[in-house]
């Protein structure tokens, strides 16, 4: 039996629910009898049934007698503990499924090999490590969160053809001009960014970006959940008139100002910005169970994470306009891992495997 084919199908299924499942991993599962798929499933929205449960429940009544003769493929080790749902191991054992093929082990401290051990103790034939690299990559946010004790960090910016992320002040208008973004990229690239936002649990921006652009940091050009807004406001310069304080989306302000009052959808957390601010920001997100963040700040904010080596992906758009001055874009070492064309814009994707 070609295990890789069915494991690849598990990953295809899991892609349907990865954001809704967060902070859980999204797991795909396939039940196969003599080369025929008799059941498929993936993890429901957070708090709902896991992929293995949905897979087994999907088997038609006419095929249910085949379950004890089938092989279960699952992209991540079945859970062995009670959380919001019962252990998947118990269901697999109860259904008398003889063989379980697993993509990769689960790094969560409550699982971490325990699911595999329980299945083997129950007499199941357990095969581990099929498309392991691909399975880890698929749930890289989950693995980073549990193995590195921090969120998966994505840096994003757009730069002009000559390497500036903001034009000279005179190109943006005078001091009294309306606060709004100066677009470097076209509408298709901007829509893609809103899609990206819908895929992450948090979005982060710094003080100057908010003051200069008054961004909404939402997904108005896409559908899905808005990420939690994380705003760096060391000295409390962001007033109530800015969009990030509209109370429509949960927003967390990291500041050195004390005594501020939390409201519904608006919270303040005090941190010290003097030493290792990137690590402190990551720690706040980790303790708030925010598994991933897309950083859309200006140069100073982006540089905090670059200087600390604290990032996993960088997604950089290059537009066609030339600024001949302004704010220089951050610089990353090495060549991009991937280059894509987004209509008139170029997208460079960098990965930090350190």
FENTA-V346151 format. One record per residue. N is the residue number from 0. RES is the residue in one small letter. SS is DSSP state (H for helix, E for strand, C for the rest). PHI is phi in whole degrees, 0 to 359 (* if undefined). BURIAL is + if it has 9 or more other C-alpha atoms within 8 Angstrom, else -. Layout:
N,RES,SS,PHI,BURIAL ; N,RES,SS,PHI,BURIAL
This chain:
0,x,C,*,- ; 1,x,C,276,- ; 2,x,H,298,- ; 3,x,H,297,- ; 4,x,H,299,- ; 5,x,H,284,+ ; 6,x,H,290,+ ; 7,x,H,298,+ ; 8,x,H,295,+ ; 9,x,H,301,+ ; 10,x,H,292,+ ; 11,x,H,298,+ ; 12,x,H,294,+ ; 13,x,H,298,+ ; 14,x,C,299,- ; 15,x,C,286,- ; 16,x,C,224,+ ; 17,x,H,297,+ ; 18,x,H,286,+ ; 19,x,H,295,- ; 20,x,H,284,+ ; 21,x,C,304,+ ; 22,x,C,276,+ ; 23,x,C,286,- ; 24,x,C,286,+ ; 25,x,C,263,+ ; 26,x,C,244,+ ; 27,x,E,261,+ ; 28,x,E,220,+ ; 29,x,E,223,+ ; 30,x,E,251,+ ; 31,x,E,236,+ ; 32,x,E,235,+ ; 33,x,C,48,- ; 34,x,C,81,- ; 35,x,E,244,- ; 36,x,E,284,+ ; 37,x,E,251,+ ; 38,x,E,201,+ ; 39,x,E,217,+ ; 40,x,E,188,+ ; 41,x,E,215,+ ; 42,x,C,299,+ ; 43,x,C,286,+ ; 44,x,C,305,+ ; 45,x,C,314,+ ; 46,x,C,98,- ; 47,x,C,265,+ ; 48,x,C,299,+ ; 49,x,C,280,+ ; 50,x,H,300,+ ; 51,x,H,298,+ ; 52,x,H,295,+ ; 53,x,H,296,+ ; 54,x,H,296,+ ; 55,x,H,296,+ ; 56,x,H,292,- ; 57,x,H,279,+ ; 58,x,C,295,+ ; 59,x,C,294,- ; 60,x,H,304,- ; 61,x,H,293,- ; 62,x,H,253,+ ; 63,x,H,294,- ; 64,x,H,290,- ; 65,x,H,272,- ; 66,x,H,304,+ ; 67,x,H,290,+ ; 68,x,H,248,- ; 69,x,C,260,+ ; 70,x,E,249,+ ; 71,x,E,261,+ ; 72,x,E,256,+ ; 73,x,E,215,+ ; 74,x,C,284,+ ; 75,x,C,220,+ ; 76,x,C,314,+ ; 77,x,C,299,+ ; 78,x,C,289,+ ; 79,x,C,236,+ ; 80,x,C,229,- ; 81,x,C,277,- ; 82,x,C,236,- ; 83,x,C,280,- ; 84,x,C,224,+ ; 85,x,C,291,- ; 86,x,C,298,+ ; 87,x,H,293,+ ; 88,x,H,303,+ ; 89,x,H,299,+ ; 90,x,H,294,+ ; 91,x,H,299,+ ; 92,x,H,294,+ ; 93,x,H,298,- ; 94,x,C,279,- ; 95,x,C,62,- ; 96,x,C,287,+ ; 97,x,C,282,+ ; 98,x,E,230,+ ; 99,x,E,234,+ ; 100,x,E,252,+ ; 101,x,E,243,+ ; 102,x,C,291,+ ; 103,x,C,204,+ ; 104,x,C,288,+ ; 105,x,C,266,+ ; 106,x,C,280,+ ; 107,x,C,300,- ; 108,x,C,300,- ; 109,x,C,274,- ; 110,x,C,243,+ ; 111,x,C,42,+ ; 112,x,C,95,+ ; 113,x,H,293,+ ; 114,x,H,296,+ ; 115,x,H,297,+ ; 116,x,H,299,- ; 117,x,H,294,+ ; 118,x,H,294,+ ; 119,x,H,293,+ ; 120,x,H,296,- ; 121,x,C,276,- ; 122,x,C,90,- ; 123,x,C,279,+ ; 124,x,E,277,+ ; 125,x,E,247,+ ; 126,x,E,246,+ ; 127,x,E,237,+ ; 128,x,C,103,+ ; 129,x,C,276,+ ; 130,x,C,51,+ ; 131,x,H,300,+ ; 132,x,H,301,- ; 133,x,H,293,- ; 134,x,H,292,+ ; 135,x,H,293,+ ; 136,x,H,298,- ; 137,x,H,299,- ; 138,x,C,257,+ ; 139,x,H,297,+ ; 140,x,H,296,+ ; 141,x,H,297,+ ; 142,x,H,294,+ ; 143,x,H,299,+ ; 144,x,H,300,+ ; 145,x,H,273,+ ; 146,x,H,271,- ; 147,x,H,255,- ; 148,x,C,57,+ ; 149,x,C,201,+ ; 150,x,C,287,+ ; 151,x,E,285,+ ; 152,x,E,247,+ ; 153,x,E,247,+ ; 154,x,E,264,+ ; 155,x,E,222,+ ; 156,x,E,206,+ ; 157,x,E,241,+ ; 158,x,E,226,+ ; 159,x,C,288,+ ; 160,x,C,299,+ ; 161,x,C,259,+ ; 162,x,C,86,- ; 163,x,E,241,+ ; 164,x,E,266,+ ; 165,x,E,213,+ ; 166,x,C,280,+ ; 167,x,C,302,+ ; 168,x,H,305,- ; 169,x,H,294,- ; 170,x,H,283,- ; 171,x,H,267,+ ; 172,x,C,101,- ; 173,x,C,282,- ; 174,x,C,297,- ; 175,x,C,267,- ; 176,x,C,289,- ; 177,x,C,298,- ; 178,x,C,283,- ; 179,x,C,202,- ; 180,x,C,296,- ; 181,x,C,259,- ; 182,x,C,281,- ; 183,x,C,266,+ ; 184,x,C,257,+ ; 185,x,C,274,+ ; 186,x,H,296,- ; 187,x,H,290,- ; 188,x,H,296,+ ; 189,x,H,294,+ ; 190,x,H,294,+ ; 191,x,H,298,- ; 192,x,H,298,- ; 193,x,H,292,+ ; 194,x,H,297,+ ; 195,x,H,302,- ; 196,x,H,302,+ ; 197,x,H,293,+ ; 198,x,H,267,- ; 199,x,C,246,+ ; 200,x,C,276,+ ; 201,x,E,214,+ ; 202,x,E,228,+ ; 203,x,E,233,+ ; 204,x,E,216,+ ; 205,x,C,262,+ ; 206,x,H,301,+ ; 207,x,H,295,- ; 208,x,H,299,+ ; 209,x,H,294,+ ; 210,x,H,293,+ ; 211,x,H,285,+ ; 212,x,H,250,+ ; 213,x,C,47,+ ; 214,x,C,287,+ ; 215,x,C,271,- ; 216,x,C,55,- ; 217,x,C,235,- ; 218,x,C,240,+ ; 219,x,C,301,- ; 220,x,C,261,- ; 221,x,C,212,+ ; 222,x,C,239,- ; 223,x,C,131,- ; 224,x,C,280,- ; 225,x,C,286,+ ; 226,x,C,286,+ ; 227,x,E,295,+ ; 228,x,E,274,+ ; 229,x,E,247,+ ; 230,x,E,241,+ ; 231,x,E,268,+ ; 232,x,C,220,+ ; 233,x,C,310,+ ; 234,x,C,251,- ; 235,x,C,73,+ ; 236,x,C,275,- ; 237,x,C,274,+ ; 238,x,C,278,- ; 239,x,C,290,- ; 240,x,C,281,- ; 241,x,C,275,+ ; 242,x,H,300,- ; 243,x,H,290,+ ; 244,x,H,250,+ ; 245,x,C,279,- ; 246,x,C,67,+ ; 247,x,C,281,- ; 248,x,C,231,+ ; 249,x,C,300,+ ; 250,x,E,230,+ ; 251,x,E,240,+ ; 252,x,E,261,+ ; 253,x,E,261,+ ; 254,x,E,210,+ ; 255,x,C,261,+ ; 256,x,C,282,+ ; 257,x,C,255,- ; 258,x,C,81,- ; 259,x,C,280,- ; 260,x,C,265,- ; 261,x,C,287,- ; 262,x,E,235,- ; 263,x,C,296,- ; 264,x,C,72,+ ; 265,x,E,218,+ ; 266,x,E,233,+ ; 267,x,E,240,+ ; 268,x,E,228,- ; 269,x,E,271,+ ; 270,x,C,224,- ; 271,x,C,263,- ; 272,x,C,269,- ; 273,x,C,288,- ; 274,x,C,227,- ; 275,x,C,51,- ; 276,x,H,297,+ ; 277,x,H,298,+ ; 278,x,H,296,+ ; 279,x,H,292,+ ; 280,x,H,297,+ ; 281,x,H,299,+ ; 282,x,H,294,+ ; 283,x,H,299,- ; 284,x,H,295,+ ; 285,x,H,298,+ ; 286,x,H,290,- ; 287,x,C,267,- ; 288,x,C,62,- ; 289,x,C,266,+ ; 290,x,C,280,+ ; 291,x,E,210,+ ; 292,x,E,214,+ ; 293,x,E,252,+ ; 294,x,E,266,+ ; 295,x,C,242,+ ; 296,x,C,281,+ ; 297,x,C,279,+ ; 298,x,H,302,+ ; 299,x,H,297,- ; 300,x,H,293,+ ; 301,x,H,300,+ ; 302,x,H,293,+ ; 303,x,H,305,+ ; 304,x,H,282,+ ; 305,x,H,294,+ ; 306,x,H,298,- ; 307,x,H,277,+ ; 308,x,C,65,- ; 309,x,C,254,+ ; 310,x,C,202,+ ; 311,x,C,245,+ ; 312,x,E,224,+ ; 313,x,E,232,+ ; 314,x,E,243,+ ; 315,x,E,240,+ ; 316,x,E,269,+ ; 317,x,E,243,+ ; 318,x,C,270,+ ; 319,x,C,261,+ ; 320,x,C,288,- ; 321,x,C,241,- ; 322,x,C,262,+ ; 323,x,C,56,- ; 324,x,C,141,- ; 325,x,C,117,+ ; 326,x,E,262,+ ; 327,x,E,296,+ ; 328,x,C,286,+ ; 329,x,C,299,- ; 330,x,C,243,- ; 331,x,C,247,- ; 332,x,C,282,- ; 333,x,C,85,- ; 334,x,C,275,- ; 335,x,C,295,+ ; 336,x,C,282,- ; 337,x,E,206,- ; 338,x,E,234,+ ; 339,x,E,226,- ; 340,x,E,258,- ; 341,x,E,244,+ ; 342,x,C,56,- ; 343,x,C,268,- ; 344,x,E,250,+ ; 345,x,E,250,+ ; 346,x,E,246,+ ; 347,x,E,251,+ ; 348,x,E,243,+ ; 349,x,E,249,+ ; 350,x,E,237,+ ; 351,x,C,249,- ; 352,x,C,264,- ; 353,x,C,285,-
